[in-house]
Amino acid sequence: MPEANIMVALKSFVISNSSTAEALSVLSIAIDDVEIDPNLICVFYDGDHEDKLIFDYVRTRFPDAALLGGTSCSGVMSEAGLGGAGSIGLLLIEDADGDYGTAAVRLGPDACGCAEQALHAALAAADCSGELPELIWIYQAPGREEAVIEGLRRVVGNRCPIIGGSSADNTVAGGWRQIGPEGPMDDGLVVAVLFSSGGISFAFQGGYEPSGASGLVTSIGYDPAGESGVVTKVSGRQVLTIDGEPAAEVYNRWIGGVLSEKIENGGCILEDTTTYPLGIDAGQIEGVTQYLLIHPEQIGKNQSLSTFASIEEGTRLYSMRGDRTRLIQRAGKVASAAADALPGGSKNLAGGLVVYCAGCMLAVGEQMPEVSRTVSASFNNMPFLGCFTFGEQGSVLEKNAHGNLMISAVAFGH
């Protein structure tokens, strides 16, 4: 395609440095060497960095651009490779003929209402109030993802794909933050609306396969939040029993006794279960069952099982299995699927944005550079930025949903 016909341009920048100020200094020099006037900026970074310095730099350097981002577990990745610990990444999207807007809100008790409010504000910021975006991209504090999606659906239903991630820290200690047009937050939601002049496509998949075992959720637990006793963000995230038996005992049996030493005393099982998620049947595409994945987080009282996504009583859960090779390959397949779905196919690709679950990243370990290389090859070495999240949102069979241990890719056309 001739350069003159290219309407959308993407550039990614990744700098790794434990000092936020020094990283931004190097980043500034790199950006000043490139001619680009972005309409949308995505910024993701290691949770040890200083949010205010990052926000002040981006807002001062690009005062008119829509802004979205936040912390990402142990840094970011791009077509240049894995940024790793201490990295900061920016994706600049220039599209003079498109419309982009972002808005942020702190998630109060009514997360549905907050999400609805943020979406209307983002549409207004894009000067597109009342219009249906081509895509909604979100970044939020973990915990109330299902309520956020429901709030967004109040406005757009399932007519518009909702893609994004739940911000992460490096140690699952609750140190995640988000950045919106007004600055950083630690309990917020940032919503971006995208009306691209070059077209947008996406893919949302998991890199795991069913292992054979399954069972029905027969009781769910709900934890009150705070002294009020009001059930809020953890509603439906405790599976008490499966097929009438303690959930953790059933799950441990499914995965070959991996958790036997933790069954009695309980505790965090995140690292133990990254290759053994649970799955929910989301329907079929060309006869192949698609699964929405759920990551078991903790064993609680009476061998209950806490998860990073809500589950309804009566849901059939499937035991899933994954390995490093599959998780590496799946990232490339998701990127390829997104690029191929563009109008004109992958040859029309300007670049992309990738969400890769932090749990998958931990499972892949020292082979993570292969993930960035695989994605880069699938994106034809075009610019992209990838973040590592504690929850992933996407569209499965034209229904927007929240899952865990998932991979999503958004492809931008020229």
Helices and strands as residue ranges (DSSP letters): G 3-5, E 8-16, H 20-32, E 40-46, H 51-61, E 66-72, E 76-78, E 81-82, E 87-95, E 99-106, H 111-125, E 135-140, H 145-156, E 162-166, E 178-180, E 183-185, E 188-195, E 200-206, E 209-221, E 238-242, E 245-246, H 247-254, G 260-262, E 267-268, G 271-273, E 278-285, E 288-294, E 296-299, G 301-303, E 305-307, E 316-321, H 324-340, G 345-348, E 349-357, H 358-364, G 365-367, H 368-378, E 384-389, E 392-396, E 399-403, E 406-413
